[in-house]
Amino acid sequence: MEKALTIYKTTRDKLNAFNYAMYVISWDSETEAPVGCMEERSKQIGNLVAMMLEVSHSKEYVEAVKTLYDNKNYLDSDLQVEITKVWEELEKELKIPEKELVEYEKLLAKANSIWCEAKLTNNYALFAPVLGEIIKWQKKYIHYLETDRLKGYDVLLNDYEKGFTQKEYDAFFTALKQDLVPFVKKIMTLKPIDDAFVYKTYDVDKQKQFAKYLMDVMCFDQNYGLTKESEHPFTSGYGTTDVRVTCHYYENILTSSIFSMIHELGHATYERQCDKKYDDTALSGGSTMAMHESQSRFYENIVGRSQSFWNRHYPILQKIFDKELKDITVDEFYHAVNKSENSLIRTEADELTYPLHIMVRYDMEKAIMSSEIDINELPKLWNQLYKEYLGIDVPNDTKGILQDVHWAGGSFGYFPTYALGSAYGAQLFHQMKKELDVDEVFGEEKLTKVNAWLKEKVHKYAGSKTSKEILLMVTGEEFNPQYYIEYLKEKYSKIYNLK
Ligand SMILES: [Zn+2]
């Protein structure tokens, strides 16, 4: 045991050094590396990955982890959780032949550029064959990893959100289908909110000035983090002392950079507020995917799209854009940032219709994974589902099935976590309202009290608890989608003056 623990800890140090190098390389690639270095960089990444595998699949290390796992009852509670996580991951990796994994990586590299081309030229037929190959591989992956408890699509779902399978997701999405779909259809018959002013011209430097202000509001400490620009905003970090976010500024959309900044800073706050004791362990950096997304969306939608938040901060924004926003009242601004529309593109969807976009993808993935569905029929199914859930006709595949990068990247089972995250957020919010005066704390100069509450209830545990455990601990009950449905209906009934 003692020896196994020493081997585990020394190897973990080595792997941490590799992970840190990979983290910095990937941040650099996404933000400022010159295009010309791509070939050399992938060569060196390839070398690093090979060296990492040599360490992480070495007989000595695998045996040490297995020994610790078999004797985990003798370890302290955090180490028990850590070793279980590491062993489960390792066991999975070892079940898949390395050669097949390498082939798959090559397939994905090819798939990405084919998908780009297909999306650009609205040519699903170009993408279909490679998508077929990816799906075939996913089914093979499922086959390798199936257990008595986890079968088929459940293997993939559980990969992204531990403890969630079709049984849980079906219950979740059925509840949304029953309550939300008719509610959205009703909203769509009402007079649309006028948000034309959002799409005027807004100087990018001034947008950056407001983004900087938001960093202060959210208490983002730049001694431990920084921001850059990238095509698609994201957050990445290493432990609690190095957390980086990116943003994208559009001259013709005022709100895009504001809400993506709040969203990414939400992810960053989670990372920063983890207990430092988890740094350099396998439990560093937050709980599940959906829990991470719940935090970014909590800040973006529940706090950032609230009336109290804008009552406080709109005057600052108005001062920065004194000409453009001169005649726009705070109430008009609040309504504009909460406008609901049955749109085609998931990433541009509003808070209310967003989960319906996810529902389409969940249904598609279920169909893909459960039967021998014809790849060529997928766009038809996609369009049918958009009509059914959002009441909208899809004009072409670029704005339809080809819009997301996920399937080209082999990410099946990932989408549902986005909707689940919002629902976790609403359940946490229900509890927060019992303990804090939310109107007051959302409207304070800085979000110190919101941060402190989330740190105490969620963030400090880092990866040592699953989302199910956190929800139960904080709210005293299991995951319950009704809080999400109630939250959305209450908020949007008020916004659209429904009784
Ligand atoms: Zn996010």
Residues whose N, C-alpha, C, O or C-beta is under 5 A from the ligand:
A	BS01	ZN	S296
